[in-house]
Structures are given as structure tokens and as C-alpha cells.
Amino acid sequence: MLSANFGQLDREIDMINRSKADWFHLDVMDGLFVPNISFGMPIIQHIASKAIKPLDVHLMIVQPERYLKEFQQVGSNILTVHYEAVTHLHRCIQEIKSLGMKAGVSLNPHSPVHLLESILPELDLVLIMSVNPGFGGQKFIPHTLKKIEALREMIAASGSKALIEVDGGVDQQTAPLLVEAGADVLVAGSYVFGSPNPEATIQMLKELA
């Protein structure tokens, strides 16, 4: 939703509700962890009030553990924090789950997947950033494919049921490659909302995957 037209937010929400998309993906940025500021609780609450699909909330903020209950209260169904932003990651994941949300951890492009080895059995989702976080419309980082393959092997070996989500540079060319490498969930922002027919673009991506 970062690339949506916020001047026509209700129309954009309705389009996602009608479309073949499975989730609403909401990027929350604080201008500290990433060099951009997006939106906060009131926008999420408004989207939640109209959405008929789960809200997948991606926190690109420092010390996200301060706000877990607030994000649950405004309607988050899946809450993902960054490995690089949390000191006590296990405690944070346990609190997210205790609040009734699914828990995810995201890795920046420079962070190897083996960092999640100890926490993987606790996770519902791992979000691999295939661009540097903070802005939409960036170019896909090819090394992401090897990270996904390695993570898929780790998940199989650990018995974890975590989904692999990928965010950044998802389009007609990269989507099939990501699925082949082992991705379960693809996040597409500017490619969808910048297209002449976003609903048709979503359907096309679903068919490619």
C-alpha cells in the first residue's frame, strides 16, 4: 500500500478487496531505521475497518517492541519486525504471538539468512528484502534468489512452517524466479499501483506465481 494513492485511499482499498491479492501489505517507516516516513496507527486502523483480507504489517522502525499492542489494537493480523532493529528478538516474537498475531522477521539485503537459525521454529513468516528498505520502485537485487534457496533449506531442516515473503522489485520478470527459488508470498507495490490496470496486474502476477 506504500505506492497507493492516499488521496483516493478508499478506492484503493476497494480495488485490493476485489482483486486476487491475498493480503494488504503495510510498510510502517519512522525516518530513523529507514530514511523515509510513511504512515502510522490511524491509517492502519482505517484500512482495517474496510479491508476484507488480512493486514500484513511490516515495521521498519527502531524498537518496534514498544508498539506491539498498539499495532494489534488497530487491526494488524501479521506483524513483522526487522532482525536489525530488535535487541531481544525472541521476547519480541513471543509477545507478538501472545497478542494473537502471526509473527514475522525481516532481513535487510546485507543480512545472511543463517542469523535466523535459532529463532526460525518460532516464526510464522520470514520477509526477505530484495531492495534496501525505505522507498518503493527500487531495482531488484539478484543475490536475493540465493538467500531464498538457502532459507528454504533451513526451513525444511528445522521443521519450521514459516512462509517466505519477498519485498522489492517484484514484477513480471522476477516473480517466477522468486517462486522457483522457494518464495511463498510476493509483495508488489509500485509495479501494481503504477500500472494502467492494477487489478489486472495483480491477477497476472498470481498466474505467474
Buried (B, 14 or more C-beta within 10 A) or exposed (E): BBBBEEEEBEEBBBBBEEBEBBBBBBBBBBEEBBEBEBBBBEBBBBBBEEBEBBBBBBBBBBBBBEBBEEBBBBBBBBBBBBBBBBEEBEEBBEBBBEBEBBBBBBBBBEBEBEBBEEBBEBBBBBBBBBBBBBBBEBEBBEEBBEBBBBBBEBBEEBEBEBBBBBBBBBBEEBBEBBBEBBBBBBBBBBBBBEBEEBBEBBBBBBEBB
